[in-house]
């Protein structure tokens, strides 16, 4: 798979490129800024861009802006945002731009090779990947009279994995349950939380995250 | 004006000398009664003229001196009229005046002569400022100025001898005396009213005048008022009166001799001037605008020409409020100046009529009051400027502090954090390699190091976040508060009415207030939930952080809340704490935001 990497830290870029190459990815370009990234995209054919949310010149949210731009200009291109911090705000903004082919992970995840490449492949194949930290933080809040409290532990696990953007197959495998059982759980979760079933596994991430974030 | 003053200063004493000499020169024995009679006019006339001259030279701005001189001149002219038959000099004066008046009647100047009585009333009512205050006083005096010459002329022109009947003469005399009595009674009431209403200072200056009126009132009351009034006004009737045995009535103008002295003493007591200076002090202490200072001072010192000049260091000179240079008068000038000295340089100068030199105490008192007011105003302005400087420097300090925090966070982010993550990746790669080559021990050791490094990264991240959360810069206050809420162990409900960005230092202030308030609520309140509301209306951002805990938070007690309050105050806002036992705590912050 052809990948473009954008990050202003040369050290991190080198580490990331090595990890990607060791897993057989072809890094077709490296950029330090959003402008360099746009230039690369114009010349290089790629199926995934991995970029830092902070880039020059303002070091604030260039990555988010670039992600929006790329999603508009190259709809088939997957965008995986990496950051030193993860915030539900950014996750939702990214997902609401377009809920597919996007990912938002903590930079540290790159070191957890299996998890990272699972997320990469989800984004590349049209799904989404939201950092577990974002989801667990939202789920950890105990809210008075919260409907989430009515869920069983198993249902909460299913909800968390759905919010991370995993597919049904992945969730079933992870939790070692049958697809049928999983679908039952999902049905129960939806009815307990009063959520409307959304079309497709990719689309539900935004709905679930929005629900969890609304307070 | 100066020429006129000089000529009056020469003419009045000249007239006094002339009339006195003419009196002494009266030759015949036959003229003795007439001579005695004239003395009645000459002595008080001279007294009034001289006292008036003294008063006028001491207080040129005050009309009292001129009015007193007018009385003196009137009396002296009356004396000249009386002595006309016997004294050639008096005759010359009379002839001169008659020529000037150019009237067919020999007695016209005598008709105007009695006006001195009205002027005395005018003096009494205008004492000591020289101005007639009340409308009633002004009306009365004006009416008498018209009525007295008129009635004298009527008296002169009615041909009594031809015999229109003695009833006509009686009627005329009665009407005249009733009018005079009424007028003088009203005048007396007006003076008494001023005595009664006046304060100590006014009474102090009025009392010599009232005392000096006492002999005159004796003359008025005995034996008949009508006789006295005839005496006062009716010079044409002098003939029969001279023969009269009514000695008291005869001596009545002589009683007037005390009055000019009373006026002079009263005037010199300066009671009212001190009162007006005192009221100036009161006005100054209640805060006077710079443009009001000069008129107030001019009024207090009775010098309309008074100027206040301010020292302008840049010009090395005094200037008025409009910035025009003011030169201080020299020692021989008609003007004089008092300089109000400040700590290092003069503060201001008062430039006034040189006649005020005779009142150094008054000027000094007024100047001291003005200096105090100016110094006070200067100190206030200085204090305000310092306060503003302190406020601005505090705001700058807080802003600089926040910038530094942001920079530290960014440095951590771009430096240590990036490098540690890169190191993490490198360690990960090394471990993978070790595992690949079957070195399980190395791989396990590296695995432990990786786990420790991850933990270090988490802690470093939290530290950096505490210094300055990047979400605040990236997405603004609402997102940052929401993020705080997501990390909070108790539910946080955020009700934000707006989401647009504020200036970064305001966002940072409100963020840290929220963070600290949430921490306090979690640690101390024992409450189960936190409610945050953020509103923006008419230039103010209002933040409320409420918990449902046990309350008891006090702004004065804890350093944490104090620090928050200082932080909010540094950006011009205000923080209040409402905390009731068992009623929860609300921390309310308001920050101005255009």
Interface residues (C-beta under 8 A of the other chain):
Chain A: X8 X9 X11 X12 X14 X15 X16 X18 X19 X22 X53 X54 X59 X60 X61 X64 X84 X85 X87 X88 X89 X90 X93 X107 X108 X110 X111 X113 X137 X138 X141 X142 X143 X144 X146 X213 X215
Chain B: X410 X413 X414 X417 X418 X419 X421 X422 X424 X425 X426 X427 X428 X429 X432 X450 X454 X457 X461 X464 X465 X469 X470 X471 X473 X474 X475 X479 X482 X483 X485 X486 X487 X488 X489 X490 X491 X492 X493 X494 X528 X529
